[in-house]
Amino acid sequence: MSFWLSKNNFKQALSSRLFYKAFAGFWLTIVCIFLLLVLFTRLQGELLDNDPLHDRQLDSLNHLKRNIVRLVEGHNKTLQQAVDHPRLSRHSMILLVHDNIDKTIATGNNDRNLNLSVLNDLGDENVPSQIRTERYAAYGPVDISLNQEAYRLYQIKPLRRPMLFHSIRMLPAWMKLLAVFIPSVILSIFLTIYLITPLNTLSRSARRLAQGELNVRAPSESQRKDEVGQLIHDFNFMADKLTHSIQAHKQLLADVSHELRTPLTRLNLANAMAQDTANDATHSYLARIEKESQCLDKMLADVLTLSRLEYADHQLNIEPIPLSSLLQELLQNAKFEAHQHNKTLSNNAIPNLELNCDAALLTSAIENITRNAIKYADSSIEFDIKQQADNLIIRIKDDGQGVDDAALTELGNAFYRTDSARARQSGGIGLGLAIAKRALFTHQGDIHFANHQPHGLTVTITLPL
């Protein structure tokens, strides 16, 4: 089974456009590195590589030395005639290097235009070795004295073809590293831009979608036909389906809530008529029915309010409102309610600011959060207001039991209630904070929940000025 999966994965890789692009990118890097190494060998000029001579090669060079001495001293040949002798220069060239470059003598058949001047630059190097360049191999030097002049003898053997890889091997280490570094960095940057950038964009779009921005989509690249392009297309398709499903769910919830209000109204009317003619034995039951129907009516109203706020085309009545007008009455009512529960609510001075907002909606959101703090506080609530840069910051702290850290990120989600006493005893359905959060978002604001020491919950509201 594992073999079949491996074989199947191999087939999928071969059919992948991205595989061929990565394969081509790898070999393009290798080719660029090789071409850059070749360029460096051309810029560097003649490169030399020395290896010690073997005994056999040294014996051959000494034999050549004796033949040249015999021709010059025994047969009265000139130095040029000696190095041009057919028997000696049939398969190689001979070079006699003198300290005075004008007296240096070489075999005259240098039809390949070999650059022998590099051997002159070796100076008084007396250790015989095999010297290789890209175009020839030189053996020597061996000291030789001719006509009372000191020379250094080299035997030159031209190569049939240039030793390109040998020249690359002789390059300095820093040039080799540079040749590897430059193409690798350039092509890596290109690959990052081409491949990683759309993936990072897709990742950011996925996080925004997970945070509730249902209208977010990854930028579509119609020219891409590889797996990355297909992934972007599939992500946008998934986001469309998810958005449609959530919107349909919200619409169904709103429609059901709206339709339930009609029979609920008839139920309240029938209950009121029944109370007019009820005896004492049944009156308490009818009163209980009335209380529960009112609770149900409040829940339906909350659902409808949240449904309206979650639609992007919800119209806000935005107008400039003094902050004192927005919060003064709210704080008075909150202090009165806190006093009724034997608790205290304190606040600092309200800044002299003007806020562009839907006054009714924003007041309802802040009031909802404040009343929630009053409900779950043990004895005191702090209401702090301040301006920070271009934002209005409102912090509402209570000294209650707080919320589990794992549940903090869930606060403000519709129908979410913690298992702690902050929610279960209230009998709510978890819509109060959700409505407040959505109302703040419609004003381009934000809300943050955090526990504080020694205990209690802090709700931070941020609104742009």
C-alpha positions in Angstrom: 0.0 0.0 0.0 2.8 2.4 0.9 4.6 1.6 -2.3 1.4 2.4 -4.3 1.0 5.7 -2.5 4.7 6.6 -3.2 4.2 5.7 -6.9 1.0 7.7 -7.0 2.7 10.7 -5.4 5.5 10.4 -7.9 3.1 10.5 -10.8 1.3 13.5 -9.3 4.7 15.3 -9.0 5.5 14.6 -12.7 2.2 16.0 -13.7 2.7 19.1 -11.6 3.4 22.4 -13.4 5.1 23.7 -10.2 7.4 20.6 -10.3 8.7 21.6 -13.7 9.1 25.2 -12.7 11.1 24.2 -9.6 13.1 21.7 -11.7 13.8 24.4 -14.4 14.8 26.9 -11.6 17.3 24.4 -10.1 19.0 23.8 -13.4 18.9 27.4 -14.4 20.8 28.2 -11.1 23.4 25.5 -12.0 23.8 26.9 -15.5 24.2 30.4 -14.2 26.8 29.3 -11.7 28.8 27.5 -14.5 28.6 30.5 -16.8 29.7 32.9 -14.1 32.7 30.6 -13.3 33.6 30.6 -17.0 33.4 34.4 -17.1 35.7 34.6 -14.1 38.3 32.3 -15.8 38.3 34.7 -18.7 38.6 37.8 -16.5 41.3 36.1 -14.4 43.6 35.5 -17.4 46.1 32.6 -17.4 45.9 30.5 -14.2 48.6 28.2 -13.1 48.4 25.0 -11.2 51.6 23.3 -9.9 52.1 19.6 -9.0 55.5 18.0 -8.2 57.2 16.1 -11.1 57.3 12.4 -11.0 60.7 10.6 -11.3 59.9 9.5 -14.8 59.0 13.0 -15.9 62.1 14.5 -14.2 64.3 11.9 -16.0 62.8 12.8 -19.4 63.4 16.5 -18.7 67.1 15.9 -17.7 67.5 13.8 -20.9 66.2 16.7 -22.9 68.7 19.0 -21.1 71.6 16.7 -22.1 70.5 16.6 -25.7 70.3 20.4 -25.9 73.8 20.7 -24.3 75.2 18.2 -26.8 73.7 20.0 -29.8 75.0 23.4 -28.6 78.5 22.4 -27.3 79.2 19.2 -29.3 77.7 20.2 -32.7 78.1 23.9 -32.5 74.4 24.6 -33.0 72.9 27.9 -32.0 70.4 28.0 -29.2 67.5 28.6 -31.6 68.6 25.7 -33.8 68.8 23.5 -30.8 65.3 24.2 -29.5 64.0 23.9 -33.1 65.6 20.5 -33.7 62.9 18.2 -35.1 63.8 15.3 -32.9 63.4 17.4 -29.8 60.4 19.6 -30.7 58.4 17.0 -32.6 55.7 16.6 -29.9 56.4 19.5 -27.6 57.9 23.0 -27.4 61.1 24.0 -25.6 61.5 27.2 -23.7 64.8 28.6 -22.3 64.1 31.3 -19.9 66.8 33.9 -19.2 66.7 36.6 -16.5 67.0 39.0 -19.4 63.7 38.5 -21.2 65.3 39.6 -24.5 67.5 36.5 -24.3 64.7 34.1 -23.7 64.4 31.5 -26.5 61.5 29.3 -27.4 60.7 26.8 -30.2 59.6 28.7 -33.2 56.5 26.6 -34.0 54.2 28.3 -31.6 51.4 28.1 -34.1 48.7 28.1 -31.3 49.9 31.4 -29.9 50.4 30.0 -26.4 51.1 32.6 -23.8 54.5 31.5 -22.4 55.2 34.8 -20.7 53.6 33.6 -17.5 56.6 31.2 -17.2 58.9 34.1 -17.2 57.1 35.6 -14.3 57.8 32.6 -12.1 61.3 34.1 -11.3 64.0 31.9 -9.7 61.8 29.0 -8.9 64.1 26.0 -9.0 61.8 23.2 -7.9 60.8 21.2 -11.0 57.1 20.8 -11.2 54.2 20.2 -13.6 52.7 23.6 -14.4 49.2 23.4 -16.0 47.3 26.2 -17.7 44.1 26.0 -19.7 45.9 25.5 -23.0 49.2 23.7 -22.2 51.2 21.8 -19.6 54.8 22.9 -18.8 57.4 20.7 -17.1 60.3 22.4 -15.3 62.3 24.4 -14.7 65.7 22.6 -14.8 68.8 24.9 -14.6 70.9 24.7 -17.8 74.1 26.6 -18.7 74.7 27.3 -22.4 77.4 29.5 -23.9 78.3 30.7 -20.4 74.7 31.9 -19.8 72.3 30.6 -17.2 68.9 29.5 -18.4 65.9 27.7 -17.0 64.6 24.9 -19.2 60.9 24.1 -19.7 59.2 21.5 -21.9 55.8 22.7 -23.2 53.1 20.3 -24.3 50.1 22.0 -25.9 46.7 20.5 -25.1 44.3 19.4 -27.8 41.5 21.4 -26.3 41.3 24.0 -23.5 41.0 22.5 -20.0 37.9 24.5 -19.0 37.1 22.6 -15.9 40.7 22.6 -14.9 40.7 26.4 -15.2 37.6 26.6 -13.0 39.2 24.4 -10.4 42.2 26.8 -10.3 40.0 29.8 -9.5 40.5 31.4 -6.1 38.1 30.1 -3.5 36.4 33.5 -3.1 35.6 33.6 -6.8 34.0 30.2 -6.6 31.9 31.2 -3.6 30.9 34.4 -5.3 29.9 32.5 -8.5 27.6 30.3 -6.3 26.3 33.2 -4.1 25.2 35.6 -6.9 22.9 33.3 -8.9 21.6 31.6 -5.8 20.6 34.9 -4.2 19.1 36.4 -7.3 17.1 33.3 -8.3 16.0 32.8 -4.7 14.6 36.3 -4.5 12.8 35.8 -7.8 11.4 32.4 -6.5 10.3 34.1 -3.3 8.5 36.8 -5.2 7.0 34.4 -7.7 6.0 31.6 -5.3 6.1 32.7 -1.6 4.4 36.2 -2.1 1.1 34.8 -3.3 1.2 32.1 -0.6 1.7 34.8 2.0 -1.2 36.8 0.6 -3.3 33.7 0.6 -2.4 33.1 4.3 -3.3 36.6 5.3 -6.6 36.3 3.5 -7.3 33.0 5.3 -6.6 34.6 8.7 -8.9 37.5 7.9 -11.6 35.1 6.7 -11.3 33.1 10.0 -11.7 36.4 11.9 -15.1 37.0 10.3 -14.3 39.2 7.3 -16.5 37.2 4.9 -15.9 39.6 2.0 -12.2 39.0 1.9 -10.8 37.2 -1.2 -7.3 36.3 -2.3 -6.1 38.4 -5.3 -6.7 36.2 -8.4 -3.8 35.7 -10.8 -5.4 34.6 -14.1 -2.0 34.1 -15.8 -0.9 31.5 -13.3 -1.9 28.0 -14.4 0.1 26.1 -11.8 -0.9 24.7 -8.4 -0.6 28.1 -6.7 -3.1 29.6 -9.1 -5.4 26.6 -8.6 -5.1 27.0 -4.8 -6.0 30.7 -4.9 -9.0 29.8 -7.1 -10.1 27.0 -4.8 -9.7 29.3 -1.7 -11.9 32.0 -3.3 -14.5 29.4 -4.3 -14.5 28.0 -0.7 -14.9 31.6 0.6 -17.8 32.2 -1.7 -19.5 29.0 -0.6 -18.8 29.7 3.1 -20.1 33.3 2.8 -23.3 32.2 1.0 -23.9 29.5 3.7 -23.4 31.9 6.6 -25.5 34.6 5.0 -28.3 32.0 4.4 -28.1 30.9 8.0 -28.3 34.5 9.2 -31.2 35.2 6.9 -33.0 32.1 8.1 -32.5 33.1 11.7 -33.7 36.6 11.1 -36.8 35.3 9.1 -37.7 32.8 11.8 -37.3 35.4 14.5 -39.5 37.8 12.6 -42.1 35.2 12.0 -42.2 34.1 15.6 -43.1 37.6 16.8 -46.6 37.4 15.2 -47.8 34.3 17.2 -46.0 35.7 20.2 -48.0 38.9 19.9 -51.2 36.9 19.7 -50.1 34.8 22.7 -49.6 38.0 24.7 -53.0 39.3 23.7 -54.7 36.1 24.5 -52.9 36.0 27.9 -54.0 39.5 28.7 -57.6 38.7 27.9 -57.4 35.5 30.0 -56.1 37.5 33.0 -59.2 39.8 32.9 -61.5 36.8 33.6 -59.1 34.5 35.6 -59.7 33.6 39.2 -57.0 33.7 41.9 -56.0 30.1 41.3 -55.0 30.6 37.7 -53.8 34.3 37.8 -50.3 33.4 39.0 -49.9 30.9 36.1 -51.0 33.5 33.6 -48.6 36.1 35.1 -45.8 33.6 34.7 -46.7 33.0 31.1 -46.6 36.8 30.6 -43.1 37.1 32.1 -41.7 34.3 30.0 -43.3 35.7 26.8 -41.7 39.1 27.5 -38.3 37.3 27.9 -38.9 35.5 24.6 -39.8 38.8 23.0 -36.6 40.4 24.2 -34.6 37.4 22.8 -36.2 37.8 19.4 -35.6 41.5 19.4 -31.9 40.8 20.1 -31.7 38.3 17.3 -33.3 40.8 14.9 -31.0 43.6 16.0 -27.9 41.4 15.6 -29.1 40.3 12.2 -29.5 43.9 11.0 -26.1 44.9 12.3 -24.4 42.0 10.5 -25.6 43.0 7.1 -23.1 45.3 5.3 -25.8 47.5 3.9 -27.2 48.4 7.4 -27.7 52.2 7.4 -26.3 54.2 10.3 -27.5 57.6 11.4 -24.0 59.2 11.7 -23.8 62.7 13.1 -21.4 64.6 15.3 -22.3 64.2 19.0 -20.6 65.7 22.0 -19.1 62.9 24.1 -20.6 64.4 27.3 -24.1 64.2 25.8 -23.5 60.6 24.8 -22.2 59.3 28.1 -23.5 61.6 30.9 -27.0 60.2 31.1 -25.7 56.7 30.5 -23.4 57.0 33.5 -26.1 58.5 35.7 -28.4 55.5 35.0 -25.5 53.1 35.5 -24.7 54.5 38.9 -28.3 54.4 39.9 -28.5 50.7 38.9 -25.3 49.9 40.6 -26.5 51.5 43.8 -29.7 49.4 43.7 -27.4 46.3 43.8 -25.3 47.7 46.7 -22.4 48.4 44.3 -20.5 51.5 43.3 -19.5 52.8 39.8 -16.8 55.4 39.5 -15.7 57.4 36.5 -13.2 60.1 35.6 -14.0 63.4 33.8 -15.5 63.0 30.4 -13.1 64.6 27.8 -14.5 67.6 25.8 -14.6 65.8 22.5 -17.0 65.3 19.6 -17.7 61.9 18.2 -19.2 61.1 14.7 -21.5 58.2 15.4 -25.0 56.7 15.5 -25.8 58.0 19.0 -28.6 55.5 19.8 -26.7 52.5 18.5 -23.4 53.4 20.2 -25.0 54.3 23.5 -26.9 51.0 23.5 -23.6 49.1 23.0 -21.7 50.9 25.8 -24.7 50.6 28.1 -24.9 46.9 27.4 -21.3 46.4 28.4 -21.6 48.6 31.5 -24.7 46.8 32.7 -23.0 43.5 32.1 -20.1 44.7 34.4 -22.6 45.8 37.0 -24.3 42.5 37.0 -21.1 40.4 37.6 -19.1 42.8 39.8 -18.7 42.0 43.5 -18.7 45.6 44.8 -17.2 48.1 42.4 -17.0 49.1 38.7 -14.5 51.5 37.1 -15.4 53.5 34.0 -12.3 55.2 32.6 -12.4 57.5 29.5 -9.4 59.0 27.8 -8.1 60.2 24.4 -5.1 58.4 23.0 -3.7 59.8 19.8 -6.7 59.7 17.3 -8.7 57.2 19.3 -11.1 57.3 22.2 -10.4 54.6 24.8 -13.0 53.5 27.2 -12.1 50.9 29.8 -14.8 49.2 32.0 -13.4 47.2 34.9 -15.3 45.1 37.4 -14.1 43.2 40.5 -16.0 40.0 39.8 -14.8 36.5 39.2 -13.4 37.2 35.7 -13.5 34.7 32.8 -11.3 31.7 32.0 -8.4 32.6 29.7 -9.6 30.0 27.2 -13.0 31.7 27.0 -11.7 35.3 26.5 -11.4 35.0 22.7 -15.0 33.6 22.5 -16.6 36.6 24.3 -18.6 38.7 21.9 -19.5 35.7 19.7 -23.2 35.2 19.1 -24.9 32.6 21.4 -21.7 32.0 23.3 -22.0 31.7 27.1 -19.2 30.6 29.5 -19.8 27.9 32.0 -18.9 30.3 34.8 -21.3 32.3 37.0 -20.9 35.3 34.6 -23.4 33.8 32.3 -25.4 30.8 33.6 -27.4 32.6 36.3 -28.4 35.4 33.9 -30.6 33.2 31.7 -29.5 35.1 28.6 -28.7 33.5 25.3 -25.3 35.2 24.7 -26.4 38.0 22.4 -25.8 41.1 24.5 -22.0 41.4 24.0 -22.4 40.1 20.4 -24.7 43.1 19.6 -22.3 45.5 21.4 -19.3 44.1 19.5 -21.0 44.3 16.1 -22.2 47.9 16.9 -18.7 48.9 17.6 -17.4 47.3 14.5 -19.9 49.2 12.4 -18.3 52.4 13.8 -14.8 51.1 12.8 -14.1 50.5 16.5 -12.8 47.5 18.4 -13.4 45.7 21.7 -11.0 43.7 23.7 -11.6 41.5 26.8 -8.9 40.7 29.4 -8.7 39.6 33.0 -6.9 41.9 35.5 -5.3 41.4 38.9 -6.3 40.4 41.4 -9.6 39.4 39.8 -12.3 40.7 37.5 -12.7 41.5 33.8 -11.6 44.6 31.8 -13.4 45.5 28.6 -11.5 48.0 26.4 -13.4 49.9 23.8 -11.5 51.7 21.0 -13.3 54.2 18.8 -11.7 56.5 16.1 -12.2 60.2 16.6 
